[in-house]
Structures are given as structure tokens and as C-alpha cells.
């Protein structure tokens, strides 16, 4: 990594060294949507002005993105001024000293598999991803205790996905992931990487022994390409 880029990464991480600012950043990330200064201030227990100061500092470092919108939903005279809203940016921070480039290694491997076009090579990738997923699922099931019910297993699934960077959110009928750990590779190798991701999730479900959960490809903007569908009772 060039010195200039390394300094930018370190500066970005240093912005999170302040406890209040770090709490605000985590709150915005966990909300997984736009957040106002008032909402963030209330959640962290500080004044609106102080929240605005720290949120703007995070935005200046590229850790948050901002937009303006009237929260009342009205337009025209009397609708009030648009509120400044914050959401997590797409900037990726990763610092390793001494320098390591695991993303480069992953890119080389993915490009090699993609370029081979050999069914057995790509099949081996999906098989390996599924096997690793099974290990994750089995470990999660073991942590859920003896003879865990469906609720405990789903909670274990959420914990396992969160631990691996997927930022899962459960709705009534599915589990969506707000982050793809392989995002840097998806734009150039979408079919291969999403197929690997699907195989990994299939392995997780198999390791959990939870047939009521079905991984499917369902790409949506800003989310992982795989969703976990919950079968109705």
C-alpha cells in the first residue's frame, strides 16, 4: 500500500478512537438506514450539537455519507427545513502492519478459477465453500446447546453470520445480509462469487440441520446476493 493511502486508512481508523464518536458510528451502522442527528444524540445520550459535531467528523473522514430530506414527508412552505441524515459509507478500512494483502490473494485465486472455465474447478470451489459453511453451521449448532429448538438455531445462525461480517437482519420471512464480506470481488466476478456465497450458506444451513431455512440468490442493492428464506410453520 502506498504511504499516502496507508495514512488515509490510519486517519480513518483514528477517527473512531474517540469513545462517543465510535458509539455514534456503531449506532448508525447497526440501524442500517439513514439516521438524523436527533435520533443519534438520543441513542448515545448526548446533545444534538455534540452529535452533529462527531457525525460530521465521521463524514469528513469518509466513514459516513450524508443526505438531506424533510422527515415530515411534506413539501412546500411550512414543511420545515430538510434534516441532515447520515448512513454508513461504502469506504473500506483495512490496515495491516507489516503490510499484508489478502484481498490481492483472493483476487488472484478468483480470477484464476473464473478464467479456467473448467466445470471441475468451479465445482471444487463451490464444494469447498459448502464444506466450510458446514463447519460454521455445526459449530453454531454446538454452541446452541443440547437439542436446541428452531428459535435457538436461528439465533445461532444470526450470530455466526454476524461473526463473519454479513450484518444479518431477520424479518418475518427471511434473513437478509446488509454486508457482503466478498464485496471487493463481486463487481468483476459476480456469478462466481455469488455462487460461492450461495454454496457457503447452503453448508451453514446443512451444518445447523435446520431444513426450515433455505438459501436463495436474491440480489438487492446494498445487500448480499444471498438471502435465507424462512419456511412458514
C-alpha positions in Angstrom: 0.0 0.0 0.0 1.3 3.5 -0.9 2.2 5.7 2.1 -0.5 8.2 1.2 -3.2 5.5 1.1 -1.9 4.0 4.3 -2.0 7.3 6.1 -5.6 7.8 4.9 -6.6 4.4 6.3 -4.9 5.1 9.6 -6.5 8.6 9.8 -9.9 7.0 9.2 -9.4 4.4 11.9 -8.1 7.1 14.3 -11.4 9.0 13.9 -13.0 6.1 15.7 -10.6 6.3 18.7 -12.9 8.8 20.4 -15.5 6.8 22.5 -18.5 9.0 21.8 -17.7 9.2 18.1 -17.2 5.4 18.0 -20.6 4.8 19.7 -22.3 7.1 17.1 -20.6 5.2 14.3 -21.7 1.9 15.6 -25.3 3.2 16.1 -25.5 4.4 12.5 -24.1 1.1 11.2 -26.5 -1.0 13.3 -29.6 1.0 12.2 -28.8 0.0 8.6 -30.6 3.1 7.3 -30.4 6.9 7.4 -30.1 8.4 10.9 -30.8 12.0 12.0 -28.7 14.0 14.4 -31.6 14.0 16.9 -32.0 10.2 16.8 -28.3 9.6 17.1 -28.0 12.0 20.0 -30.8 10.4 21.9 -29.4 6.9 21.4 -26.0 7.8 22.7 -27.2 10.2 25.4 -25.6 13.4 24.3 -26.7 16.8 22.9 -27.8 17.3 19.3 -24.9 19.8 18.8 -22.3 17.4 20.0 -23.8 14.5 18.0 -23.7 16.7 14.9 -20.0 17.6 15.5 -18.9 14.0 15.8 -21.2 12.8 12.9 -19.8 15.5 10.6 -16.2 14.4 11.6 -17.0 10.8 10.6 -18.5 12.1 7.3 -15.4 14.2 6.6 -13.2 11.1 7.1 -15.4 9.2 4.6 -16.8 6.8 7.2 -20.4 8.2 6.8 -22.3 9.6 3.9 -24.8 12.4 4.2 -28.1 13.4 2.6 -30.9 15.9 3.2 -34.5 15.1 3.5 -37.7 16.5 5.1 -38.6 14.0 7.8 -42.2 15.3 7.9 -42.8 14.0 4.4 -44.4 17.3 3.4 -43.2 19.8 0.8 -43.6 23.5 0.1 -43.9 26.4 2.5 -44.3 25.4 6.2 -42.8 21.9 5.6 -39.7 22.8 7.6 -36.0 22.6 6.6 -34.6 19.3 5.4 -32.8 17.3 8.0 -29.2 16.2 7.6 -29.1 12.4 7.6 -26.2 10.0 8.0 -25.6 6.5 6.8 -22.6 4.3 6.6 -20.4 4.9 3.6 -19.0 2.2 1.2 -15.4 3.1 2.2 -13.5 0.0 3.4 -10.8 0.4 6.1 -8.2 -2.2 6.5 -4.8 -1.7 8.0 -2.1 -4.4 8.5 1.4 -3.7 9.8 3.5 -5.1 8.4 1.6 -4.8 5.2 -0.4 -7.8 4.0 -2.7 -8.0 1.0 -5.2 -10.9 1.5 -7.6 -9.2 -0.9 -4.9 -9.4 -3.6 -4.5 -13.1 -3.0 -8.3 -13.6 -3.1 -8.5 -11.6 -6.4 -5.7 -13.8 -7.9 -7.4 -17.0 -6.9 -10.9 -15.9 -8.0 -9.6 -14.7 -11.4 -7.7 -18.0 -11.9 -10.8 -20.0 -11.2 -13.0 -17.8 -13.3 -10.5 -17.8 -16.2 -10.2 -21.6 -16.2 -13.9 -22.1 -17.2 -13.4 -25.7 -16.2 -16.5 -27.1 -14.6 -14.5 -29.3 -12.2 -12.5 -26.3 -11.0 -15.6 -24.2 -10.3 -17.3 -27.2 -8.8 -14.4 -27.7 -6.4 -14.7 -24.1 -5.3 -18.4 -24.5 -4.5 -17.8 -27.8 -2.8 -15.1 -26.3 -0.6 -17.3 -23.3 0.2 -20.1 -25.6 1.2 -17.8 -27.7 3.4 -16.5 -24.6 5.2 -20.1 -23.4 5.6 -21.0 -26.8 7.2 -18.2 -26.3 9.7 -19.6 -22.8 10.6 -23.1 -24.2 10.9 -22.0 -27.2 13.0 -20.1 -25.0 15.4 -23.0 -22.7 15.7 -25.3 -25.7 16.5 -22.9 -27.0 19.1 -22.9 -23.6 20.9 -26.8 -23.6 20.9 -26.7 -26.4 23.5 -28.1 -29.9 23.5 -31.2 -30.5 21.4 -31.8 -26.8 20.5 -35.1 -25.7 19.1 -35.7 -23.8 15.9 -35.5 -20.4 17.6 -32.1 -21.1 19.2 -30.8 -22.4 15.9 -31.9 -19.3 14.0 -30.3 -17.1 16.7 -27.1 -19.1 16.3 -27.3 -18.6 12.6 -27.6 -14.8 13.1 -24.6 -14.9 15.5 -22.5 -16.9 13.0 -23.3 -14.6 10.1 -22.5 -11.5 12.2 -19.2 -13.0 13.3 -18.3 -13.5 9.6 -19.1 -9.9 8.6 -22.6 -10.4 7.0 -24.5 -8.0 9.2 -27.7 -10.1 9.2 -31.2 -8.8 9.8 -34.2 -11.0 10.4 -37.7 -10.1 9.1 -40.8 -12.2 9.3 -40.0 -14.5 6.3 -36.2 -14.2 5.7 -32.8 -13.2 6.9 -31.1 -10.5 4.8 -27.4 -9.6 5.0 -26.6 -5.9 4.8 -22.9 -6.6 4.0 -21.1 -8.9 1.7 -17.6 -9.9 3.0 -16.6 -10.5 -0.6 -17.8 -7.1 -1.9 -14.4 -6.2 -3.5 -14.6 -9.2 -5.8 -18.3 -9.2 -6.7 -18.2 -6.4 -9.3 -15.8 -8.2 -11.6 -16.7 -11.8 -10.8 -20.4 -11.6 -9.7 -21.5 -15.0 -11.0 -18.6 -16.9 -9.5 -18.5 -15.1 -6.1 -22.3 -15.2 -5.6 -22.3 -18.9 -6.5 -19.6 -19.4 -3.9 -21.6 -17.4 -1.4 -24.7 -19.5 -2.0 -22.7 -22.7 -1.5 -21.3 -21.4 1.7 -24.8 -20.6 3.0 -26.1 -24.0 2.0 -23.3 -25.5 4.0 -24.2 -23.3 7.0 -27.8 -24.5 6.9 -26.8 -28.1 6.5 -24.4 -27.9 9.4 -27.1 -26.4 11.5 -29.5 -29.2 10.5 -32.2 -26.6 10.0 -34.4 -27.5 7.0 -36.7 -24.6 7.6 -34.1 -22.3 6.3 -33.4 -22.1 2.6 -30.6 -20.0 1.0 -31.6 -18.4 -2.3 -29.9 -16.0 -4.7 -31.8 -12.7 -4.5 -29.5 -9.7 -5.1 -30.7 -6.3 -3.9 -28.8 -3.0 -3.9 -26.6 -2.6 -0.9 -27.1 -6.2 0.3 -25.5 -9.6 0.0 -26.7 -11.6 -3.1 -27.9 -14.4 -0.9 -31.0 -14.4 1.4 -32.1 -17.1 3.8 -35.8 -17.8 3.4 -37.7 -18.9 6.5 -40.4 -21.5 5.7 -43.7 -20.9 7.3 -44.7 -23.2 10.1 
